[in-house]
């Protein structure tokens, strides 16, 4: 995600009623998934799977910052990875 954003910090809209269940954190840490995005309170908001061509999971809403002709960087990266 940092490569897509071109920086290691970003401000995003979070309007989700759900969060990451910390009881499963160790299972995920022992997998190939990486925890890559946290909010100001330290809550996990994004993960990625580096070995996949494009695998990102977020609990924020990149579509809320997209506009016609100006897609959010994550959406633009997804379209590019999809070869559309």
N, C-alpha and C positions, 0 to 999 in steps of 0.2 A: 504494500500500500504506500509506503514511503516513496518508492520509485514513481508511482503514479501521481502522487501529490507533488513530488519534487521537494518535499520537506518532511520532517518527522512529527510535526504537529499540525492539526487542522481543527477547525470548529465546525461542528455538525449539529443538525437538528435531531433531537431524540424525543420521540413521542410514542414510545412503546410501553405497553403495560407489563411486559415481561422482561426478564433479565436472565443472565447466565446463572445456572444453579451451581454454586461453588462446591457442592458435594461431589460433582463430577470432574472437578478441575484436575485432579491427579490423573484420571483416565485420559484426559485430553493432553496433558503435558507429556504423557508417555506415548503419545501417538505422533504422527508426522505433522499434525496441525500446530500452528504457532499463534499464540496470543499476541496481537499486534496493536490493538486500540483500546484505550481506557478513557473514561471520563475523569473529571476533576476529583471525584470521590474515590477513584481507583477501581470502579466497576468496569468489567470487561464489556467492550462494545464492538469489537471486530476480531475475526480470526482469518487466517489464510492457510492455504496448503501450497507451499512453495513448489512441490514437485508436479503440480497440475498446471496446465496452460493458463487457466484463469479460474481460481477458486477463492472467493472472498465471501465471508458471511458478516453481515453488520446488523446491529440493533439500532442503527440510525437510518435516516431516510434521505439518501442521495437524490432521489427524484424530486424532493421538495426544493432543491436548489438548481434544478435544471430548468432551462427555458428554451424555446425554439431557437435553434441555431447556436445555443450555448449549453451543451449538455454538461452535467456534473462530471468531473474527471473520472470517477469510477464507472459511470455509465459509458463514457467515451472509450475507456480502456476495455470494457466488456465488448462493445461493438467491434472494436479493432481486433480483439482476440477471437471473436466469432467469425472474422473474415467476411463480414457482411458488406 
